[in-house]
Amino acid sequence: MTTKQQQSDEFEELYLKERKKSSVLLIATIVLALIASGSLIWAVSKGSNTQDLPNGVTNQGVNGQGGLRGNGPGMTLDIKSFFKDDGSVDTDKVDEITSRMPSGASSRFTDMIKEQVDQAVKDGDITQEQADALNKEIGITTESSNES
């Protein structure tokens, strides 16, 4: 074997080693890029559905996708969550909700709550007396609470 052929064989061996390293590095880079992309997509989709809302409040608008529904914000309140086990109004919960009301939105917020409270009475989830007590605590005046 000549020196030239030996150098050629060495060069080919080194080339194949480096090519193998490059292939492994490329595969590792692609896998990490896919993992990072998947994590980013998951975080964005998870973050867009999660808001800093108190317990009992969900952000579901038309078709459950948030946003505006009718004339008010797309929030749905679990009206029953505003009551303690004994049926009395949970004032701490009401204070928590009203303290998070955005400024300037109080009339829209109270209109939305009044509608949902009225619906909860119609559905039989709460009594009219409970509805009146909750409305009073929130600061909503209604015909039935004005009459008493």
C-alpha positions in Angstrom: 0.0 0.0 0.0 1.3 3.4 -0.9 1.5 6.4 1.3 -1.0 8.2 -0.9 -3.5 5.4 -0.6 -3.0 5.1 3.2 -3.6 8.9 3.5 -6.7 8.5 1.4 -8.0 5.7 3.6 -7.3 7.7 6.8 -9.0 10.7 5.3 -12.1 8.7 4.4 -12.2 7.1 7.9 -12.1 10.6 9.5 -14.7 11.9 7.1 -17.1 9.1 7.9 -16.6 9.6 11.7 -17.3 13.3 11.4 -20.3 12.6 9.1 -21.7 10.3 11.8 -21.2 12.9 14.5 -22.9 15.5 12.3 -25.9 13.2 11.7 -26.3 12.5 15.4 -26.1 16.2 16.2 -28.6 17.1 13.5 -31.1 14.5 14.8 -30.6 15.7 18.4 -31.2 19.3 17.3 -34.4 18.4 15.4 -35.8 16.5 18.4 -35.0 19.4 20.8 -36.6 21.8 18.4 -39.8 19.7 18.2 -39.9 19.5 22.0 -39.4 23.2 22.4 -42.1 24.0 19.8 -44.5 21.6 21.4 -43.9 23.1 24.8 -44.4 26.6 23.5 -47.7 25.7 21.7 -48.9 23.9 24.8 -48.0 26.9 27.0 -49.7 29.4 24.7 -52.9 27.3 24.4 -53.0 26.7 28.2 -52.3 30.3 29.0 -55.0 31.7 26.7 -57.7 29.7 28.6 -56.5 30.4 32.0 -57.2 33.8 33.7 -56.8 35.0 37.2 -60.4 34.6 38.1 -61.8 33.8 41.5 -63.4 30.4 42.3 -66.8 30.0 40.8 -66.1 32.3 37.8 -65.3 30.9 34.4 -64.5 32.7 31.2 -66.9 31.2 28.7 -68.5 33.2 26.1 -70.2 32.1 22.9 -69.4 28.4 22.3 -67.3 28.4 25.4 -64.5 30.5 23.9 -64.5 33.6 26.0 -65.2 37.1 24.7 -68.5 38.9 24.6 -71.8 37.3 24.9 -74.9 39.5 24.5 -74.4 42.9 26.0 -72.0 41.9 28.8 -68.7 40.2 29.4 -68.3 36.5 28.6 -68.0 35.5 32.2 -70.3 32.8 33.7 -70.7 32.8 37.4 -71.5 29.7 39.5 -74.2 31.5 41.4 -74.5 28.6 43.9 -70.9 29.1 44.9 -71.9 32.5 46.5 -73.8 30.7 49.3 -72.5 28.9 52.3 -73.8 25.4 53.2 -76.5 26.9 55.4 -77.9 28.9 52.5 -76.6 32.3 53.6 -74.6 34.6 51.3 -70.8 34.1 51.5 -69.8 37.7 51.9 -66.1 37.0 51.6 -66.8 35.5 48.1 -68.9 38.5 47.1 -66.2 40.9 48.3 -63.6 38.9 46.3 -65.6 39.1 43.1 -66.6 42.8 43.5 -63.0 43.8 44.3 -61.9 42.3 41.0 -64.4 44.2 39.0 -62.7 46.4 36.4 -63.3 50.1 36.9 -66.1 51.5 34.8 -67.6 48.1 34.2 -69.7 47.9 37.3 -73.1 48.4 35.6 -72.3 45.7 33.0 -71.0 43.4 35.7 -74.1 43.9 37.9 -76.4 43.5 34.9 -74.7 40.2 34.1 -74.9 39.0 37.7 -78.6 40.0 37.9 -79.4 38.0 34.7 -77.5 35.0 36.0 -79.1 35.2 39.5 -82.6 35.4 37.9 -81.7 32.4 35.7 -80.5 30.5 38.8 -83.9 31.2 40.5 -85.8 30.0 37.3 -83.7 26.9 37.2 -84.4 26.2 40.9 -80.7 26.4 41.9 -81.5 29.1 44.5 -84.6 30.6 46.1 -85.9 34.1 45.5 -84.9 35.0 49.0 -81.3 33.9 48.4 -81.3 35.8 45.1 -82.6 39.0 46.9 -79.9 38.6 49.6 -77.1 38.1 47.0 -78.3 41.1 44.9 -78.4 43.2 48.1 -74.9 42.2 49.0 -73.6 43.0 45.6 -75.5 46.2 45.5 -78.1 45.3 42.9 -81.6 46.7 43.5 -84.5 44.7 42.1 -88.3 45.2 42.2 -88.7 42.3 44.6 -86.1 43.6 47.0 -87.6 47.1 46.8 -91.0 45.9 47.8 -89.9 44.2 51.0 
